[in-house]
């Protein structure tokens, strides 16, 4: 039982308006829906909010058609000038998912300060101190409070070398020796998998080496129902500040509710600097604000399995939403089961964005394609050293496979110097489209750049040209199901002399399943066999009667990001003819047969599925 010899106030950062939204909805929430609750929270005396960075920088313009900088301005207006507004940044990646050059991170810091940020919490998923030092300096130069992190997690395999109290304390010792200015330190566990004993020993060890004026914060998630126990252990070890939320944006994959922590601290001499008695009123406001949104039980329910697959609460939400969209949520458990292997083989970096997404996508690829048959570009680059030094040496065989598949050599230099110049690329894209070259516009485009992705599909370009996609997890309103357009077919029967492949959709018990069906010509027939055309199917080619539609490999809705052929092109069986984006990764679409492209049905950027053909190949 913890007990304070003298009364001590524990500072609270309210995460409901950033990490809560990210953990529960993947950040896909309109800012206007939450502003009244945020303003009310400030009126209740809340003085420290998390409000931006992480996925809540990207989500407004990726999914809601909103400018994230305008959203930040509105949130600052809602809470007034006196509240602390905190963001989350990812070291060499900033608020993006790829490495950036230092000048891009300097622009990011200026913009975050300009649009209301007072505190920048900066972490490195490798716990690479060189990365933390170099990316922390722009935060200091911009005039924000610099909170540096040790990125924690519970390993899904046994090791006494990394992710121990001694390992985390060494990170901060190196930061102190580096001379970089920081105003506070955070023990950040994005997956909620660090055990209470490690939290206690780490906090105790850090308080011994930190100057007394440097406060120690702690962040965790309640995914494994351990958050309050870990916070209690951290507070016993000397933690000064914790992150909490409020229902319906609390617990599950998010942070514990203020009221849970308040109750746990009763009689200990510790208390919170936030009025727990007012959280019921704030909860009602949030319930009303989010009544149109569809809460997924996977993100709002605790899952003890996470101790064996350290996946951040803030990443489980987006990934579950993406898997559901793609129609592959039934493979969720298989992906989780692959986690320990990708963590071990990768080098045990902390499972927090972008590292968590790299783990996730590699586990996903291992399930879909076979172990190490397809190396995710981010995972491979991390294994090869392009994000910094891994805590443990990666598996040599995986290094070899990644180098071969990605055609990259292992790298031991500075990730910031190896990063592409995203600002130059963004400026060229804006100039080509005669869009204003403001720092905000440049950064919006630069931070959405993905290598190999068509610039027309860049979310910054889409937002600035009025073509932003809206994809919010709203409750269905009973609209009739979308009906695919009927393709006109000739009235006369067609003939075929070879197999015909088509698509069949079966709905049974509320479950939709899609099948590809191939019809062979009757054995022993030499002449063409007459077949009556079916309504809604693709018309057979006049030459042989064979037309084969080409579909996305995913049953659900995914975005078409590449079309590699045009009408009239000859293609071979197995040739890549298009690509779709699912789970933030590009997936090839291959021709199921040889022939000529007779029609392209979908356009770049449109949503396709296993029931909507991308193109048709004729014999």
JOBELDA-V648966 format. One line per field, one symbol per residue. phi: phi as a letter, one per 30 degrees, with the letter a starting at -180 (. if undefined). psi: psi as a letter, one per 30 degrees, with the letter a starting at -180 (. if undefined). burial: # if it has 24 or more other C-alpha atoms within 12 Angstrom, else .. A space follows every 10 residues. Layout:
phi=???
psi=???
burial=???
//
This chain:
phi=.dacdbebdc dccdcecbde ddddbiidbd dddceedddd ddddjdcbbc baihddddee cdbcibdddd ddddddddci dcddcccbbc hdchcccbdb dddddddedd dddecjdcbc dcbbddhdde dddddddddd ddjcdccccc ccadddbdac cbhceddddd ededddddid dbcabbdccd cicddedddd ddddddddcd eddcdccbbb bcecicdddd dddddddkdc bbcbbbedcb ihdcdddedd dedddeicjc bcdbdddcdd ddddddeddc ddccddddcc cdbddddcbd ceedceeedd ddddedibdd ceddddddee ddddddjidd dbeddddded ddddddddcj eidbddeddd ddddjdckdd ecdddedded ddddddhbce bbcdeddddd dddddddddd ddchcecddd dddedddcdb eiceddcddd deddcicddc bcdcddcidd ddcdddcdbd dddccbcbdc cbcbcccbii ccbcbcbccd deeiccddcd bddcdicddd dddbicbcdc cddcdddbcd cabcbbejdd bceiddcabb cbhibdbdcc ddadlcdcac cccejddbad ccddabccd
psi=klkkelkkkk kkkkgegdee eeeeggfikk efffeeeeee eeffgkgjkk faabffeeee feffgkjeee eeeeeeeefl ffkkkklklh bffbgaglkl lefeeeeeee eeeehfkfkj jklkffhjee eeeeffeeee efglkjjklk jllkkglkkg elhleeeeee eeeeeefffk klflkkjjjf fhfkleeeee eeeeeefefk kffjljlkkl lgegggeeee eeeeeefgkf klklakkggl abfallkeee eeeffkgffk llgkjffffe eeeeeeeeeg ffkjkkfefg kkjfffffii kkeffeeeee eeeeefggff geeeeeffee efeeffghlk ikkfeeeeee eeeeeeeefk kgfjkkeeee eeefgfgakk elklkeeeee eeeeefhklk kgajeeffkl ifeeeeeeee eeghkkhlee eeeeeefgkk kfkkffgkee eeefgggkkj ikilkkgglk kkkkkkkkll ekklllfakk kakkkkjkhg kkkkkkkkkk kkkgkflkkk kkkkkflkkk kfeffkkjkk lkfkeaklkj fkjfllkfkk llkfkkflkl kkhglkkkkl kfllakjfkk fllkflklaf fjkelkkl.
burial=.........# ########## ########## #.######## ##..###### ########## ########## ######.### ..######## ########## ########## ###.###### ########## ########## .######### ######.... .######### ###.##...# ########## ########## #######.## ...####### ########## ########## ########## ########## ##.##..#.# ######..#. .##.##..## ..####.### ###..##### ########## #########. .#..###### ########## ########## #######... .#.####### ########## ####...##. ###......# ...###..## ###.###.## ....#...## ########## ..######## ####...##. ###....... .......... ...####### ###....... ...#.#.... ........#. #.#...#### #..####### ########## #####..... #.....#### ########## ########## ########## #########
//
